[in-house]
Amino acid sequence: MIKDLTIKPFGKVGTYREGKVYCKIWDTDIDVALYDEDVTIEYAEKCAEAMNSMSDELIDAICRAAKKYCIEFLDAIGGASENGIDLTVPVDENTPPREMLKCFEVGTLIVDVPEDPARIGFQLSGNCDWEEEHGIEIDILDGKLVYLGEYVGESPWCDHSKESWNCATHA
């Protein structure tokens, strides 16, 4: 499932492993990043399988949270047109949540060392129409959305419940 896995430089003294994996939702190959050498390929493969077998309920949760993230961000900066932001589809309270899949895309599946190898946790990071600087981060643990907001490089294993920009807990 993960192909072309190679070792890449990370900063001045480190390395990480990067490969490619097919992402079913966006029908494209995306990067897979294993920043810790203790992440096993077997665990990363399980995360890739989980990404590609997300339930409709999970995809809907991601879309609702992305919609909330978009609307809150645009409200905070004064609107899309006022800031030269061109959304792929108009986004407001009436936008069907699944339309949000047209407004963002993931480019990387990031797999950290699991706190419990019996559980599946991974992060998706990518770009979105409304927040070009920080993009979008989607953290999933055990088939549940635990964080969606700007990319902060956290882990699905962190407690995101009190983070104000976590649209997953407020969607």
N, CA, C and O of each residue as an XYZ file, in Angstrom:
684
protein
N       0.827     -1.195      0.000
C       0.000      0.000      0.000
C       0.872      1.260      0.000
O       0.664      2.147     -0.827
N       1.840      1.352      0.910
C       2.769      2.489      0.899
C       3.877      2.149     -0.090
O       4.502      1.091     -0.012
N       4.104      3.061     -1.010
C       5.109      2.800     -2.034
C       6.175      3.879     -2.036
O       5.978      4.975     -1.512
N       7.298      3.549     -2.632
C       8.419      4.479     -2.820
C       8.906      5.080     -1.502
O       9.220      6.269     -1.448
N       8.971      4.279     -0.444
C       9.424      4.764      0.862
C      10.924      5.029      0.816
O      11.716      4.132      0.528
N      11.301      6.268      1.104
C      12.707      6.653      1.093
C      13.033      7.443      2.346
O      12.144      7.955      3.026
N      14.315      7.535      2.640
C      14.782      8.335      3.772
C      15.136      9.715      3.247
O      15.859      9.859      2.260
N      14.610     10.730      3.931
C      14.820     12.120      3.515
C      15.477     12.896      4.655
O      15.313     12.534      5.820
N      16.215     13.957      4.334
C      16.771     14.790      5.404
C      15.671     15.571      6.123
O      14.701     16.015      5.508
N      15.840     15.728      7.422
C      14.888     16.489      8.239
C      15.701     17.468      9.069
O      16.365     17.085     10.032
N      15.642     18.719      8.689
C      16.473     19.708      9.359
C      17.933     19.471      9.009
O      18.246     18.914      7.956
N      18.826     19.896      9.897
C      20.260     19.772      9.631
C      20.844     18.447     10.100
O      21.885     18.019      9.601
N      20.179     17.788     11.062
C      20.791     16.588     11.624
C      19.917     15.339     11.589
O      20.389     14.250     11.913
N      18.671     15.476     11.207
C      17.779     14.327     11.273
C      17.341     13.814      9.920
O      17.664     14.380      8.876
N      16.600     12.730      9.970
C      15.996     12.170      8.772
C      14.582     11.700      9.113
O      14.226     11.549     10.282
N      13.802     11.479      8.092
C      12.474     10.879      8.242
C      12.217     10.025      7.017
O      12.931     10.113      6.018
N      11.190      9.199      7.107
C      10.829      8.356      5.967
C       9.589      8.936      5.307
O       8.638      9.350      5.970
N       9.630      8.954      3.968
C       8.508      9.472      3.204
C       8.212      8.533      2.047
O       9.119      8.013      1.397
N       6.938      8.330      1.807
C       6.510      7.511      0.687
C       5.229      8.078      0.110
O       4.879      9.232      0.360
N       4.548      7.277     -0.649
C       3.280      7.667     -1.270
C       2.230      6.622     -0.936
O       2.534      5.439     -0.779
N       0.989      7.080     -0.831
C      -0.138      6.185     -0.624
C      -1.345      6.781     -1.338
O      -1.500      8.000     -1.412
N      -2.181      5.918     -1.855
C      -3.393      6.365     -2.520
C      -4.402      6.845     -1.477
O      -4.601      6.185     -0.457
N      -5.034      7.984     -1.727
C      -6.076      8.534     -0.857
C      -7.399      8.468     -1.614
O      -7.610      9.173     -2.601
N      -8.272      7.612     -1.129
C      -9.540      7.328     -1.815
C     -10.441      8.567     -1.924
O     -11.044      8.795     -2.973
N     -10.540      9.359     -0.868
C     -11.469     10.494     -0.867
C     -11.145     11.495     -1.974
O     -12.055     11.995     -2.634
N      -9.875     11.791     -2.183
C      -9.500     12.752     -3.217
C      -8.993     12.066     -4.481
O      -8.572     12.744     -5.419
N      -9.024     10.739     -4.523
C      -8.655      9.958     -5.692
C      -7.288     10.370     -6.239
O      -7.130     10.674     -7.421
N      -6.294     10.368     -5.322
C      -4.943     10.744     -5.723
C      -3.937     10.146     -4.743
O      -4.292      9.771     -3.626
N      -2.701     10.063     -5.168
C      -1.637      9.668     -4.253
C      -1.250     10.868     -3.403
O      -1.179     11.994     -3.896
N      -1.000     10.619     -2.121
C      -0.525     11.655     -1.205
C       0.752     11.146     -0.551
O       1.072      9.959     -0.619
N       1.476     12.063      0.084
C       2.681     11.690      0.814
C       2.310     10.983      2.110
O       1.254     11.234      2.691
N       3.185     10.105      2.549
C       3.120      9.507      3.879
C       4.412      9.914      4.558
O       5.495      9.703      4.011
N       4.311     10.497      5.751
C       5.491     10.937      6.477
C       5.584     10.213      7.813
O       4.648     10.228      8.613
N       6.729      9.579      8.037
C       7.020      8.897      9.297
C       8.222      9.623      9.899
O       9.368      9.336      9.554
N       7.948     10.568     10.804
C       9.005     11.409     11.335
C       9.804     10.741     12.445
O      10.919     11.169     12.742
N       9.259      9.713     13.056
C       9.936      9.005     14.134
C      10.372      7.636     13.627
O       9.578      6.902     13.038
N      11.619      7.300     13.856
C      12.132      6.018     13.356
C      11.478      4.812     14.024
O      11.596      3.693     13.525
N      10.794      5.023     15.137
C      10.127      3.924     15.833
C       8.745      3.593     15.262
O       8.116      2.628     15.696
N       8.270      4.376     14.299
C       6.998      4.056     13.641
C       7.253      2.888     12.695
O       8.114      2.969     11.819
N       6.507      1.806     12.875
C       6.698      0.646     12.002
C       5.914      0.823     10.705
O       4.888      1.502     10.656
N       6.423      0.199      9.677
C       5.728      0.227      8.393
C       4.366     -0.449      8.548
O       3.382     -0.007      7.955
N       4.309     -1.510      9.337
C       3.042     -2.221      9.545
C       1.996     -1.298     10.166
O       0.838     -1.304      9.751
N       2.399     -0.509     11.154
C       1.455      0.419     11.776
C       1.043      1.506     10.779
O      -0.132      1.863     10.702
N       2.003      2.028     10.022
C       1.693      3.056      9.021
C       0.714      2.507      7.973
O      -0.181      3.221      7.521
N       0.889      1.252      7.596
C      -0.032      0.616      6.641
C      -1.442      0.533      7.229
O      -2.419      0.756      6.515
N      -1.557      0.219      8.506
C      -2.871      0.169      9.160
C      -3.525      1.552      9.153
O      -4.734      1.671      8.952
N      -2.727      2.585      9.371
C      -3.265      3.951      9.327
C      -3.737      4.303      7.920
O      -4.793      4.912      7.751
N      -2.956      3.919      6.912
C      -3.351      4.180      5.523
C      -4.643      3.439      5.187
O      -5.519      3.987      4.517
N      -4.760      2.206      5.647
C      -6.000      1.452      5.428
C      -7.181      2.134      6.113
O      -8.268      2.227      5.541
N      -6.964      2.612      7.346
C      -8.033      3.309      8.077
C      -8.443      4.590      7.355
O      -9.627      4.920      7.297
N      -7.460      5.317      6.800
C      -7.772      6.537      6.056
C      -8.668      6.209      4.863
O      -9.605      6.947      4.559
N      -8.374      5.112      4.200
C      -9.124      4.766      3.002
C     -10.406      3.996      3.273
O     -11.134      3.657      2.340
N     -10.685      3.721      4.518
C     -11.945      3.046      4.845
C     -12.741      3.849      5.881
O     -13.498      3.288      6.673
N     -12.551      5.175      5.856
C     -13.300      6.024      6.782
C     -14.799      5.860      6.531
O     -15.255      5.795      5.390
N     -15.537      5.796      7.616
C     -16.990      5.655      7.516
C     -17.617      6.943      6.979
O     -17.025      8.019      7.060
N     -18.815      6.813      6.434
C     -19.552      7.995      5.994
C     -19.758      8.954      7.157
O     -19.716     10.171      6.980
N     -19.980      8.406      8.340
C     -20.165      9.241      9.533
C     -18.914     10.072      9.814
O     -19.018     11.254     10.139
N     -17.740      9.466      9.693
C     -16.490     10.191      9.919
C     -16.274     11.245      8.829
O     -15.886     12.373      9.134
N     -16.516     10.896      7.578
C     -16.363     11.874      6.492
C     -17.323     13.041      6.696
O     -16.953     14.194      6.479
N     -18.544     12.751      7.108
C     -19.502     13.827      7.385
C     -19.019     14.712      8.529
O     -19.164     15.932      8.467
N     -18.444     14.110      9.577
C     -17.914     14.886     10.701
C     -16.776     15.793     10.230
O     -16.690     16.950     10.642
N     -15.913     15.272      9.375
C     -14.812     16.076      8.822
C     -15.381     17.241      8.015
O     -14.915     18.373      8.149
N     -16.365     16.977      7.195
C     -16.958     18.031      6.356
C     -17.658     19.098      7.198
O     -17.531     20.289      6.914
N     -18.392     18.685      8.228
C     -19.052     19.668      9.109
C     -18.016     20.531      9.837
O     -18.176     21.746      9.948
N     -16.960     19.890     10.327
C     -15.914     20.635     11.037
C     -15.165     21.564     10.087
O     -14.825     22.684     10.466
N     -14.902     21.117      8.856
C     -14.234     21.978      7.872
C     -15.099     23.193      7.539
O     -14.591     24.306      7.395
N     -16.382     22.975      7.421
C     -17.317     24.083      7.162
C     -17.265     25.087      8.315
O     -17.213     26.297      8.093
N     -17.278     24.582      9.526
C     -17.200     25.453     10.707
C     -15.870     26.217     10.715
O     -15.845     27.423     10.965
N     -14.776     25.516     10.443
C     -13.455     26.137     10.389
C     -13.452     27.257      9.350
O     -12.974     28.357      9.631
N     -13.971     26.997      8.174
C     -14.008     27.991      7.103
C     -14.823     29.211      7.514
O     -14.355     30.343      7.395
N     -16.032     28.985      7.992
C     -16.922     30.095      8.354
C     -16.325     30.917      9.497
O     -16.339     32.147      9.444
N     -15.802     30.250     10.529
C     -15.210     30.983     11.664
C     -13.984     31.769     11.231
O     -13.803     32.913     11.647
N     -13.140     31.169     10.398
C     -11.945     31.863      9.943
C     -12.313     33.088      9.119
O     -11.770     34.171      9.334
N     -13.229     32.919      8.182
C     -13.629     34.053      7.338
C     -14.304     35.147      8.152
O     -14.105     36.329      7.874
N     -15.099     34.775      9.153
C     -15.701     35.775     10.045
C     -14.614     36.543     10.801
O     -14.709     37.759     10.973
N     -13.589     35.829     11.247
C     -12.520     36.454     12.034
C     -11.700     37.449     11.220
O     -11.190     38.426     11.768
N     -11.568     37.207      9.905
C     -10.755     38.115      9.089
C     -11.587     39.119      8.302
O     -11.035     39.966      7.601
N     -12.909     39.032      8.412
C     -13.761     40.021      7.747
C     -14.337     39.592      6.412
O     -14.853     40.428      5.669
N     -14.263     38.307      6.089
C     -14.907     37.818      4.870
C     -13.941     37.419      3.777
O     -12.783     37.836      3.765
N     -14.433     36.604      2.859
C     -13.601     36.082      1.771
C     -13.299     37.156      0.729
O     -12.134     37.418      0.429
N     -14.333     37.776      0.180
C     -14.110     38.728     -0.904
C     -13.320     39.947     -0.437
O     -12.543     40.519     -1.202
N     -13.521     40.344      0.820
C     -12.795     41.498      1.365
C     -11.301     41.220      1.501
O     -10.497     42.150      1.584
N     -10.927     39.929      1.523
C      -9.532     39.547      1.697
C      -8.956     38.828      0.477
O      -7.889     38.219      0.556
N      -9.668     38.901     -0.654
C      -9.170     38.308     -1.884
C      -9.115     36.788     -1.871
O      -8.291     36.188     -2.562
N      -9.986     36.166     -1.091
C     -10.010     34.710     -1.011
C     -11.073     34.192     -1.969
O     -12.240     34.578     -1.903
N     -10.641     33.313     -2.856
C     -11.537     32.738     -3.857
C     -11.870     31.307     -3.445
O     -11.040     30.407     -3.578
N     -13.086     31.102     -2.946
C     -13.525     29.774     -2.536
C     -14.013     28.981     -3.744
O     -14.663     29.530     -4.633
N     -13.698     27.694     -3.771
C     -14.126     26.831     -4.867
C     -15.642     26.779     -4.968
O     -16.200     26.789     -6.065
N     -16.307     26.722     -3.812
C     -17.770     26.807     -3.744
C     -18.103     27.842     -2.680
O     -17.348     27.990     -1.718
N     -19.209     28.563     -2.823
C     -19.595     29.514     -1.781
C     -19.850     28.755     -0.467
O     -20.503     27.711     -0.461
N     -19.334     29.287      0.625
C     -19.501     28.622      1.914
C     -20.236     29.555      2.868
O     -19.778     30.657      3.171
N     -21.396     29.075      3.335
C     -22.144     29.760      4.378
C     -22.910     28.693      5.154
O     -22.704     27.498      4.937
N     -23.769     29.109      6.036
C     -24.501     28.159      6.877
C     -25.332     27.165      6.057
O     -25.607     26.061      6.526
N     -25.733     27.544      4.840
C     -26.580     26.683      4.017
C     -25.800     25.737      3.095
O     -26.401     24.914      2.405
N     -24.493     25.848      3.081
C     -23.687     24.990      2.226
C     -23.778     23.539      2.714
O     -23.520     23.274      3.889
N     -24.137     22.600      1.840
C     -24.136     21.192      2.246
C     -22.715     20.787      2.671
O     -21.763     21.054      1.937
N     -22.555     20.161      3.822
C     -21.213     19.849      4.337
C     -20.309     19.116      3.353
O     -19.118     19.418      3.288
N     -20.834     18.166      2.590
C     -19.984     17.403      1.650
C     -19.398     18.284      0.542
O     -18.407     17.905     -0.082
N     -19.997     19.454      0.290
C     -19.434     20.390     -0.685
C     -18.055     20.877     -0.239
O     -17.254     21.323     -1.061
N     -17.784     20.791      1.059
C     -16.497     21.248      1.577
C     -15.342     20.434      1.022
O     -14.214     20.923      0.976
N     -15.598     19.206      0.600
C     -14.529     18.378      0.026
C     -13.929     19.028     -1.217
O     -12.816     18.686     -1.616
N     -14.650     19.955     -1.830
C     -14.140     20.686     -2.998
C     -13.231     21.835     -2.598
O     -12.500     22.371     -3.432
N     -13.271     22.222     -1.314
C     -12.555     23.413     -0.848
C     -11.251     23.105     -0.122
O     -10.495     24.019      0.206
N     -10.981     21.828      0.131
C      -9.716     21.479      0.758
C      -9.265     20.119      0.261
O     -10.054     19.318     -0.239
N      -7.972     19.885      0.415
C      -7.405     18.604      0.024
C      -6.270     18.270      0.974
O      -5.600     19.155      1.506
N      -6.072     17.005      1.173
C      -4.950     16.585      2.012
C      -3.782     16.233      1.109
O      -3.961     15.741     -0.005
N      -2.602     16.490      1.600
C      -1.400     16.181      0.841
C      -0.490     15.215      1.555
O       0.399     14.621      0.946
N      -0.716     15.049      2.885
C       0.175     14.194      3.666
C      -0.587     13.439      4.738
O      -1.429     13.997      5.441
N      -0.274     12.170      4.844
C      -0.691     11.324      5.953
C       0.510     11.238      6.870
O       1.559     10.726      6.478
N       0.365     11.741      8.099
C       1.455     11.735      9.068
C       1.136     10.695     10.132
O       0.057     10.705     10.725
N       2.091      9.798     10.365
C       1.902      8.738     11.341
C       2.964      8.876     12.419
O       4.161      8.821     12.139
N       2.511      9.056     13.664
C       3.392      9.133     14.828
C       3.464      7.772     15.506
O       2.683      6.869     15.204
N       4.403      7.641     16.418
C       4.478      6.435     17.235
C       3.197      6.370     18.057
O       2.865      7.328     18.755
N       2.474      5.256     17.986
C       1.216      5.176     18.730
C       1.449      5.025     20.228
O       2.366      4.323     20.654
N       0.615      5.686     21.021
C       0.679      5.481     22.464
C       0.209      4.079     22.818
O       0.647      3.497     23.810
N      -0.689      3.542     21.996
C      -1.195      2.183     22.156
C      -1.286      1.575     20.758
O      -2.160      1.960     19.982
N      -0.401      0.632     20.420
C      -0.393      0.073     19.069
C      -1.675     -0.664     18.672
O      -1.869     -0.983     17.499
N      -2.541     -0.933     19.638
C      -3.818     -1.573     19.316
C      -4.838     -0.560     18.805
O      -5.898     -0.937     18.305
N      -4.519      0.719     18.932
C      -5.406      1.786     18.478
C      -4.796      2.441     17.245
O      -3.576      2.460     17.083
N      -5.649      2.978     16.377
C      -5.185      3.614     15.139
C      -5.369      5.126     15.250
O      -6.484      5.620     15.416
N      -4.260      5.842     15.155
C      -4.297      7.306     15.192
C      -3.398      7.876     14.113
O      -2.259      7.437     13.951
N      -3.904      8.846     13.379
C      -3.107      9.460     12.323
C      -3.570     10.896     12.088
O      -4.628     11.323     12.551
N      -2.745     11.608     11.362
C      -3.022     13.009     11.044
C      -2.996     13.185      9.530
O      -2.163     12.602      8.836
N      -3.908     13.987      9.039
C      -3.908     14.397      7.638
C      -3.642     15.896      7.609
O      -4.250     16.652      8.367
N      -2.751     16.319      6.751
C      -2.517     17.758      6.616
C      -2.641     18.132      5.150
O      -2.379     17.326      4.258
N      -3.043     19.363      4.925
C      -3.207     19.791      3.551
C      -3.503     21.262      3.405
O      -3.227     22.069      4.293
N      -4.066     21.587      2.274
C      -4.380     22.971      1.921
C      -5.885     23.171      1.888
O      -6.654     22.244      1.635
N      -6.279     24.404      2.150
C      -7.692     24.750      2.040
C      -7.808     26.131      1.398
O      -6.889     26.947      1.470
N      -8.949     26.371      0.773
C      -9.179     27.632      0.064
C      -9.068     28.853      0.976
O      -8.584     29.903      0.553
N      -9.513     28.719      2.219
C      -9.694     29.881      3.074
C      -8.489     30.233      3.937
O      -8.395     31.376      4.383
N      -7.566     29.318      4.195
C      -6.434     29.589      5.081
C      -5.156     29.114      4.416
O      -4.645     28.036      4.719
N      -4.647     29.931      3.510
C      -3.475     29.540      2.734
C      -2.216     29.418      3.578
O      -1.356     28.588      3.284
N      -2.094     30.227      4.618
C      -0.864     30.227      5.413
C      -0.719     28.978      6.271
O       0.343     28.357      6.272
N      -1.765     28.595      7.002
C      -1.669     27.475      7.950
C      -2.356     26.205      7.470
O      -2.156     25.146      8.065
N      -3.142     26.274      6.433
C      -3.771     25.089      5.877
C      -4.751     24.415      6.817
O      -5.421     25.070      7.616
N      -4.826     23.098      6.712
C      -5.792     22.326      7.480
C      -5.103     21.095      8.072
O      -4.260     20.467      7.432
N      -5.475     20.772      9.289
C      -5.007     19.562      9.967
C      -6.234     18.788     10.422
O      -7.178     19.354     10.973
N      -6.202     17.499     10.182
C      -7.292     16.607     10.564
C      -6.672     15.459     11.353
O      -5.896     14.679     10.801
N      -7.003     15.348     12.628
C      -6.475     14.276     13.467
C      -7.582     13.280     13.769
O      -8.675     13.652     14.194
N      -7.278     12.012     13.543
C      -8.256     10.942     13.715
C      -7.686      9.891     14.654
O      -6.544      9.460     14.499
N      -8.485      9.486     15.621
C      -8.098      8.449     16.571
C      -9.257      7.472     16.714
O     -10.379      7.861     17.038
N      -8.974      6.220     16.471
C      -9.984      5.160     16.576
C     -11.233      5.455     15.749
O     -12.353      5.212     16.197
N     -11.035      5.977     14.544
C     -12.162      6.238     13.655
C     -13.009      7.430     14.038
O     -14.119      7.592     13.531
N     -12.494      8.275     14.936
C     -13.220      9.474     15.381
C     -12.370     10.708     15.106
O     -11.149     10.689     15.262
N     -13.032     11.766     14.701
C     -12.367     13.040     14.472
C     -12.086     13.688     15.823
O     -13.018     13.965     16.577
N     -10.801     13.937     16.144
C     -10.453     14.547     17.422
C      -9.937     15.979     17.281
O      -9.948     16.740     18.249
N      -9.481     16.354     16.071
C      -9.053     17.733     15.838
C      -9.228     18.054     14.365
O      -8.890     17.253     13.494
N      -9.758     19.233     14.102
C      -9.763     19.802     12.760
C      -9.655     21.299     12.918
O     -10.473     21.927     13.590
N      -8.654     21.859     12.302
C      -8.415     23.299     12.353
C      -7.156     23.610     11.565
O      -6.743     22.838     10.700
N      -6.551     24.753     11.873
C      -5.313     25.103     11.189
C      -4.235     24.089     11.562
O      -4.292     23.471     12.625
N      -3.258     23.926     10.681
C      -2.179     22.985     10.943
C      -1.349     23.497     12.112
O      -0.797     24.596     12.067
N      -1.271     22.681     13.157
C      -0.452     23.011     14.324
C       0.563     21.915     14.622
O       1.391     22.061     15.522
N       0.502     20.817     13.869
C       1.481     19.755     14.028
C       1.342     18.965     15.311
O       2.320     18.421     15.825
N       0.149     18.903     15.819
C      -0.096     18.119     17.029
C      -0.193     16.640     16.662
O       0.189     16.231     15.565
N      -0.691     15.876     17.565
C      -0.829     14.443     17.373
C      -2.260     14.042     17.684
O      -2.911     14.683     18.509
N      -2.759     13.005     17.047
C      -4.108     12.548     17.394
C      -4.190     12.046     18.836
O      -5.278     11.891     19.389
N      -3.035     11.796     19.430
C      -2.985     11.277     20.804
C      -3.098     12.394     21.835
O      -3.281     12.107     23.018
N      -2.996     13.647     21.429
C      -3.107     14.787     22.349
C      -4.568     15.024     22.734
O      -5.486     14.609     22.027
N      -4.761     15.690     23.856
C      -6.106     16.108     24.263
C      -6.392     17.450     23.601
O      -5.843     18.478     23.998
N      -7.242     17.433     22.605
C      -7.579     18.645     21.857
C      -8.895     19.259     22.332
O      -9.356     20.238     21.744
N      -9.494     18.724     23.353
C     -10.866     19.094     23.722
C     -11.037     20.548     24.137
O     -12.138     21.088     24.026
N      -9.987     21.189     24.609
C     -10.134     22.566     25.095
C      -9.548     23.604     24.145
O      -9.521     24.791     24.469
N      -9.084     23.176     22.988
C      -8.493     24.104     22.035
C      -9.604     24.889     21.331
O     -10.516     24.302     20.750
N      -9.517     26.200     21.390
C     -10.598     27.038     20.867
C     -10.780     26.910     19.356
O     -11.896     27.062     18.859
N      -9.705     26.635     18.618
C      -9.815     26.518     17.159
C     -10.035     25.072     16.721
O      -9.909     24.760     15.537
N     -10.360     24.193     17.657
C     -10.636     22.808     17.277
C     -12.093     22.704     16.854
O     -12.985     22.562     17.691
N     -12.321     22.774     15.581
C     -13.692     22.746     15.059
C     -14.314     21.367     15.154
O     -15.523     21.232     14.968
N     -13.530     20.346     15.434
C     -14.059     18.985     15.601
C     -14.905     18.883     16.874
O     -15.898     18.156     16.898
N     -14.524     19.596     17.914
C     -15.265     19.505     19.181
C     -16.451     20.427     19.227
O     -17.289     20.318     20.121
N     -16.537     21.331     18.279
C     -17.615     22.322     18.309
C     -18.539     22.232     17.096
O     -19.425     23.071     16.932
N     -18.340     21.222     16.245
C     -19.137     21.132     15.007
C     -20.467     20.440     15.268
O     -21.268     20.274     14.348
